Amino acid sequence: MTSLVVGADTFSALGTTAMLLVADPGQLAAARAIADAELAAVDRAASRFRPDSELSRLNAGGGAATGVSELFIELVDAALRAARLTDGDVDPTCGRALAEAGYDRDFAVLQAAGSRAADPQTAQPPAAGRPRRRAPATVPGWRSVHLDRARRRARLADGAQLDLGATAKAWAADRCAEIITGQAGCGVLVSLGGDIAVAGPAPAGGWRVRVTDNHAAGPQAPGQTITICSGGLATSSTTVRAWTVAGRRAHHIINPATGEPARSCWRTVSVAAGSCVDANTASTAAIVRGEAALGWLRDAGLPARLVREDGAVQATVGWPEDPDT
């Protein structure tokens, strides 16, 4: 991701690849310890694939009020804010729709078990071996999520099932970056599956990031190298977490209006914003909105790079020009 001489560590977290960069290499061990603790707490709170998580417990509650932690409330608040800002195009009540689309277990678990094909576009659905295609699930909508912050209780109405995948990793990246720079006193970059947050003084020249369809691709992958010094950067793509169900391609970005994987003219959208969670909210909504996303991103003043299915690239004002084009 960067060629700068900094402290760097790569590890697995939240079902994806995490990268931690610190401008002071001497602070790397302390920064990693902070990241490990924070990400473990987020996983215990928000994983859809852990039966012991707070999210799983709430989803299994049948609509009953369930006691939750302050951390879980913050995570759900971030998801509800994303829903409000996007008029529901990024909706945390897509849990059942994702499961019906085939995404019913952690990709990392499937990869470790050798259940996923090498090419993500031809991979079997996470529920491997199920060829049938179900009718799309109804997405109840974010207003079916009720939080009692004073009593630390949550309730889901209308059969809603939560999935915080559109915001939780980005929120966690922001949180880790803020805590690490506050305690270590140096600049830091945290990437969780390509959801990037930076905080503190950046190294000379900033943090160099390769923007591609797949965050795990090498520096030679088709894309663009940019430099960031603050805020967040996120990329949403339909090409990586993708599979086929009954001969039809599916991916993990649900259009709440249909309950199915979004049919978009964009295969990848990258957005820079003041925080990673805002960047990821916008990039996810852009996939759902399709052609209308260009005007929406421009009106919001968000620099973005949008890649069409045929590879053609469009950018909004503020995104750096690509010298290779």
Buried (B, 14 or more C-beta within 10 A) or exposed (E): BBEBEBBBBEEEBBBBBBBBBBBBEEBBEBBBEBBBEBBEBBBBBBBBBBEEBBBBBBBEEEBEBBEBEEBBBBBBBBBBBBBEBBEBBBBBBBBBBBBBBBBBBBBBEBEEEEBBEEEBEEBBBBBBEBEEBEEBBBBBBBBBBEBEEEEBBBBBEEEBBBBBBBBBBBBBBBBBBBBBBEEBEBBBBBBBBBBBBBBBBBBEEBBBBBBBBBBEBEEEEEBBBBEBEBBBBBBBBBBBBBBBBEEEEBBBBBBBEBBBBBEBBBBBBBBBBEBBBBBBBBBBBBBBBBEEBBEBBBEBEBBBBBBBEEEEBBBBEEBBEBEEE
